[in-house]
Amino acid sequence: MKKFMAIFVAVALSLSMVHADSKSGQKVYLKTLKAKFGMNGTKFAAEHTVAEWGELFDNNAQGFIKEYGERFPAASAVLNNPDMQNKLQDIGDFAKEYGSDSGNVPSCG
């Protein structure tokens, strides 16, 4: 029984940490990229499937930086800022959590 509880607590903590990164990514998106991209978080996250977001955010988000830097030149400086690297991973967690095929809808409409 002790072992079961330890596993249960570990799983619960890991799930809450994933959710926390998603929430953090949502906040960062709304604060730094929403105005530059001209779309709310719901529309942004629905632009790609979960798998597509995963590919875009692989390799330190280089695919995301390239695609969205080209589509939204005003955001290029923000996307390429070294201080944004950790935040981009949180934005990736947000995008993957609410991708078009995830069945989840963010509250940031």
TIPAGU-204341 format. One line per field, with one value per residue: residue number from 0; residue in three letters; chain; x, z, y of N, C-alpha, C, CB in turn. Coordinates in steps of 0.02 Angstrom, whole numbers, plus 32768, in hexadecimal, padded with zeros to 4 digits. Glycine has a CB too. Layout:
% TIPAGU-204341
pos NUM_...;
code ala_...;
unit A_...;
n_xx X_...;
n_zz Z_...;
n_yy Y_...;
ca_xx X_...;
ca_zz Z_...;
ca_yy Y_...;
c_xx X_...;
c_zz Z_...;
c_yy Y_...;
cb_xx X_...;
cb_zz Z_...;
cb_yy Y_...;
% end
This chain:
% TIPAGU-204341
pos 0_1_2_3_4_5_6_7_8_9_10_11_12_13_14_15_16_17_18_19_20_21_22_23_24_25_26_27_28_29_30_31_32_33_34_35_36_37_38_39_40_41_42_43_44_45_46_47_48_49_50_51_52_53_54_55_56_57_58_59_60_61_62_63_64_65_66_67_68_69_70_71_72_73_74_75_76_77_78_79_80_81_82_83_84_85_86_87_88_89_90_91_92_93_94_95_96_97_98_99_100_101_102_103_104_105_106_107_108;
code met_lys_lys_phe_met_ala_ile_phe_val_ala_val_ala_leu_ser_leu_ser_met_val_his_ala_asp_ser_lys_ser_gly_gln_lys_val_tyr_leu_lys_thr_leu_lys_ala_lys_phe_gly_met_asn_gly_thr_lys_phe_ala_ala_glu_his_thr_val_ala_glu_trp_gly_glu_leu_phe_asp_asn_asn_ala_gln_gly_phe_ile_lys_glu_tyr_gly_glu_arg_phe_pro_ala_ala_ser_ala_val_leu_asn_asn_pro_asp_met_gln_asn_lys_leu_gln_asp_ile_gly_asp_phe_ala_lys_glu_tyr_gly_ser_asp_ser_gly_asn_val_pro_ser_cys_gly;
unit A_A_A_A_A_A_A_A_A_A_A_A_A_A_A_A_A_A_A_A_A_A_A_A_A_A_A_A_A_A_A_A_A_A_A_A_A_A_A_A_A_A_A_A_A_A_A_A_A_A_A_A_A_A_A_A_A_A_A_A_A_A_A_A_A_A_A_A_A_A_A_A_A_A_A_A_A_A_A_A_A_A_A_A_A_A_A_A_A_A_A_A_A_A_A_A_A_A_A_A_A_A_A_A_A_A_A_A_A;
n_xx 8029_8063_80BF_806C_802C_809A_80BC_8046_8047_80BC_8098_802C_806D_80C5_806B_802F_809A_80B0_803A_804E_80B8_8076_8015_8068_80A4_8034_801B_8092_8088_8014_8043_80B9_80B2_8031_7FFE_805A_8046_7FC2_7F55_7EE9_7F0A_7EC3_7EA9_7F2D_7F66_7F19_7F4A_7F9F_7FB4_7FCC_803D_807B_809B_80F5_8160_8182_81B3_821F_82D3_82FF_8296_82A7_8262_81E7_8210_8243_81D1_816C_81B2_81C7_8142_8113_8166_8179_8182_81F9_8271_824F_8239_82B8_8304_8379_8353_82D3_82D3_82B8_8237_81F9_81F2_8192_8126_811C_80F1_8073_8038_803A_7FEA_7F6E_7F5C_7F14_7EDB_7ECF_7E5E_7E50_7E2A_7E68_7E5B_7E6D_7E32;
n_zz 8000_8026_7FC0_7F51_7F72_7F70_7EE8_7EB2_7EE6_7EAA_7E21_7E22_7E48_7DDB_7D73_7D9B_7D8F_7D05_7CDD_7D1B_7CCF_7C57_7C79_7C9D_7C21_7BDB_7C1A_7BF9_7B6E_7B5D_7B94_7B4C_7AC2_7A8B_7A5B_79F6_799E_7983_79A9_7A17_7AA2_7A91_7A07_79D9_7A12_79CF_7951_792B_7933_79C4_79AF_7945_7987_79E1_798C_795C_79CF_79F0_79FD_7A41_7A21_799F_7924_7940_7959_78DB_7883_78BD_78CA_7845_7818_786B_7870_78CB_7943_7944_7986_7A0D_7A0F_79F1_7A5B_7AD5_7B5B_7B54_7B3E_7BA1_7BBE_7B45_7B40_7BA0_7B60_7AF8_7B40_7B65_7AE4_7AB7_7B17_7AF7_7A70_79C8_79BB_7A3B_7A8D_7AF7_7B39_7B4B_7BCE_7BA5_7B3D;
n_yy 7FC4_803D_804F_805E_80D7_812D_8128_815B_81DE_820F_820A_8264_82DB_82EC_82FE_8375_83CA_83CC_8409_8483_84BA_84C9_8527_8590_85A6_85D1_864C_8690_8691_86E2_8759_877B_8756_8757_87D6_87EF_8785_8794_8747_86ED_867C_8603_85FA_85FC_8584_8526_8524_84BD_840A_839F_834D_8393_840C_83D7_83B4_8435_846F_8422_8410_8488_84DE_850A_84F5_8531_85B6_85D7_85C5_861A_8690_86B2_86C0_8724_87A6_8810_87D1_8791_87BF_87AB_8720_86F0_8719_86F0_86E7_86BB_8632_85CA_85EE_85DA_8551_853A_8578_8520_84AF_84DD_84EC_8467_842A_845F_8448_8437_83B8_838A_838E_83E0_8481_8520_859D_861C_865D;
ca_xx 8000_8090_80DC_8036_8023_80D5_80B5_800E_805D_80EC_8073_8006_809C_80DE_8034_8025_80D3_80A3_8005_806B_80DD_8044_7FF8_809D_80A9_7FF9_8027_80C8_806C_7FE7_8068_80EE_80A8_7FEC_7FF8_8085_8028_7F7F_7F22_7EE5_7F29_7E9B_7EB6_7F73_7F70_7EF5_7F6A_7FC2_7FA4_7FFC_807B_809B_80B9_8130_8196_8197_81D7_825C_8312_82FC_825F_82BF_822D_81B6_822F_8247_818E_8148_81DB_81B9_80FD_8109_81A8_817D_8190_823A_82A0_823B_8243_8300_8324_8390_832D_8292_82DA_8291_81F0_81E0_81E1_8151_80F4_8113_80C6_8030_8020_802E_7FB1_7F30_7F5F_7ED3_7EBF_7ED5_7E1E_7E52_7E1F_7E83_7E2C_7E86_7E0F;
ca_zz 8000_8027_7F7E_7F27_7F83_7F57_7EA0_7EA6_7EF5_7E76_7DE4_7E2D_7E46_7D97_7D4B_7DAE_7D75_7CBE_7CD9_7D2E_7C95_7C26_7C92_7C97_7BDA_7BC9_7C33_7BD1_7B2B_7B61_7BA4_7B1E_7A7B_7A73_7A34_79BB_7971_7973_79B5_7A5D_7AB0_7A76_79BF_79D1_7A21_799F_790F_791C_795D_79FA_7990_7920_79B9_79FB_795B_795A_7A0C_79F7_79ED_7A5E_7A01_7961_78F2_7953_794E_7893_7865_78D6_78BA_77FF_7812_7893_7877_7907_797D_793B_79BB_7A4B_7A07_79EF_7A98_7AFE_7B9A_7B46_7B2F_7BD1_7BB8_7B08_7B51_7BC2_7B2C_7AD6_7B6B_7B5D_7AA1_7AB3_7B42_7AD8_7A27_79A8_79C4_7A81_7AAF_7B2E_7B25_7B7F_7BE9_7B95_7B02;
ca_yy 8000_8076_8055_8078_811E_8151_812D_8188_8222_8221_8218_82A1_8313_82F6_831B_83BB_83F0_83D6_843B_84C3_84D3_84DE_8566_85C2_85B4_85F9_8690_86AE_869F_871C_8796_878D_8747_8760_8814_87EA_8754_87AB_8713_86D8_863C_85CC_85F7_85EA_853D_84FD_8528_847F_83D0_8393_8334_83CA_8438_83B4_83BC_847B_8482_83FA_8434_84CB_8504_8529_84F5_8565_85F8_85E2_85CE_8655_86CA_86C4_86D5_8760_87C5_883B_87A6_8770_87D3_878A_86D9_86E1_8731_86B7_86E4_869B_85EB_85A2_8601_85BB_850C_853E_8586_84DF_8485_84F8_84DC_841F_841A_8475_8440_8430_8375_8375_838C_8410_84C6_854D_85CE_865F_8672;
c_xx 802B_80AD_80A9_802D_805E_80D1_807E_8023_808F_80C9_804C_8033_80B5_80A8_8029_805E_80C9_806E_8021_8092_80AD_8025_802A_80A5_806F_8003_805C_80AE_8042_800E_8098_80DE_8063_7FE6_8021_8067_7FE1_7F4A_7F24_7F04_7F04_7EAA_7EFE_7F7E_7F50_7F15_7F8C_7FA8_7FDA_803F_80A0_80BD_80F8_816C_81B0_81C1_8212_8298_8310_82CD_8274_828A_81F9_81D2_8231_8202_816D_8171_81D0_8172_80F0_814C_81AF_818D_81D6_826C_8290_824A_828D_8326_8339_836A_82E9_8297_82B2_8247_81D1_81CD_819E_8119_80E7_80E8_807E_8012_8010_7FF2_7F6F_7F31_7F1B_7EB3_7EC0_7E92_7E1A_7E48_7E39_7E50_7E40_7E67_7E1C;
c_zz 8000_7FE2_7F4D_7F33_7F69_7F0C_7E8F_7EB0_7EBF_7E35_7DEA_7E29_7E00_7D6A_7D5C_7D94_7D2A_7CB5_7CEA_7CF4_7C60_7C3A_7C8C_7C4E_7BC1_7BDE_7C09_7B8B_7B2D_7B6C_7B6D_7AD3_7A60_7A45_79F3_7987_795D_797B_79FE_7A65_7A93_7A2C_79B2_79DB_79EE_7959_78FA_7948_7994_79DE_796A_7950_79D5_79CD_7959_7997_7A1C_79E8_7A02_7A38_79BF_792A_7900_7945_7904_7875_787B_78CD_7873_77F7_7834_78A0_78B5_7945_797B_7973_79FD_7A47_7A09_7A2C_7AC3_7B41_7B91_7B40_7B60_7BCB_7B79_7B15_7B76_7B91_7B04_7AFE_7B66_7B1A_7A9B_7ADE_7B20_7A8C_7A09_79B1_7A0C_7AA5_7AE9_7B11_7B5C_7B95_7BD6_7B56_7AE8;
c_yy 803F_8084_8074_80C3_8148_815B_815F_81D1_823A_8232_825A_82DF_8320_8313_8364_83E6_83FD_840C_8480_84E2_84ED_8521_859F_85D7_85DF_8642_86B4_86BF_86DE_875D_87AB_8784_8755_879D_880F_87BA_8768_8775_86FF_8692_8600_85C4_85E1_859F_8510_84FF_84E7_8447_83CA_837C_836A_83FC_8418_83BC_8404_848E_8454_8427_847D_84FA_8525_852A_852A_85AA_8608_85F1_860F_8695_86E2_86DF_8718_8782_87F2_8812_8788_8780_87B0_8740_86C5_86FA_86F5_86B0_86C2_864F_85BF_85B0_85E1_8572_8509_854C_8546_84B0_849B_84E3_8492_840A_8429_8472_842F_83EC_835D_836C_83BC_8456_84F4_8581_8615_867B_86B3;
cb_xx 7FD1_80C8_80F5_7FF4_801B_8116_80A6_7FD3_807E_811E_8043_7FE1_80D7_80F7_7FF3_801F_8115_808C_7FCC_8098_810B_800D_7FE1_80E0_80AC_7FB9_803D_8104_8041_7FB4_808F_812A_80B8_7FBB_800F_80CA_8028_7F7D_7F2E_7E9C_7F30_7E50_7EA8_7F9E_7F55_7EAD_7F9D_800E_7FA0_7FE0_806B_8068_8087_8120_817E_8159_81A8_825A_8321_8341_8246_82FC_820C_81A5_8276_8266_8161_8137_8225_81C4_80CF_80E5_81B8_813A_815D_8257_829F_81EF_8224_831E_82F5_83D9_8322_8275_8323_82A9_81E9_8214_8219_8152_810D_8157_80DE_8031_8054_806D_7FB7_7F21_7F91_7EDA_7EE5_7EFE_7E10_7E95_7DD2_7EC3_7E28_7ED0_7DCD;
cb_zz 803C_8059_7F64_7F34_7FCF_7F6A_7E81_7ED4_7F3B_7E6B_7DD4_7E70_7E75_7D7A_7D56_7DFA_7D81_7C9D_7D09_7D6B_7C79_7C20_7CDB_7CB3_7BB3_7BEA_7C7C_7BCD_7B13_7B99_7BE5_7B2E_7A70_7AAE_7A5D_79CF_7991_792D_7988_7A75_7AF9_7A81_799E_7A04_7A66_799B_790F_7925_7933_7A2D_7961_78F4_79F2_7A05_7915_7956_7A46_79C8_79A2_7A5E_7A31_7948_78F0_799E_796B_7870_7877_791F_78C5_77D2_782F_78D7_7839_7911_7982_78F8_79C4_7A58_79C6_79B2_7ABF_7B0B_7BB5_7B07_7B32_7C19_7BB5_7AD0_7B7B_7BF9_7AFD_7ACA_7BB4_7B64_7A6C_7AC9_7B84_7AEE_7A14_795F_7998_7AA7_7AC7_7B55_7B16_7B66_7C34_7B8D_7B0D;
cb_yy 8000_806A_8010_8053_8128_812A_80E8_8177_8225_81E8_81DE_829F_8306_82B3_82F4_83C2_83CA_8393_8428_84BB_849D_84A8_855F_85A7_8574_85DC_868F_867E_8663_8712_878A_8766_8700_8767_8850_87D2_870F_87C4_86D4_86D8_8633_85D9_863B_8611_852D_8513_8560_8487_838E_835F_82F9_83EF_8449_836B_83A7_84A8_8482_83BC_8430_84E9_8539_8504_84B1_855E_85F9_85A5_8593_864B_86BB_8687_86A1_874F_87EE_885F_876F_8785_881F_8796_86C2_86FF_8760_86BD_872B_86B7_85D7_85AF_864D_85BE_84EB_8574_85C0_84BF_8488_8545_84F0_83F8_8442_84BC_840A_843E_8345_83A8_8346_840C_84D4_856F_85C9_865D_866F;
% end
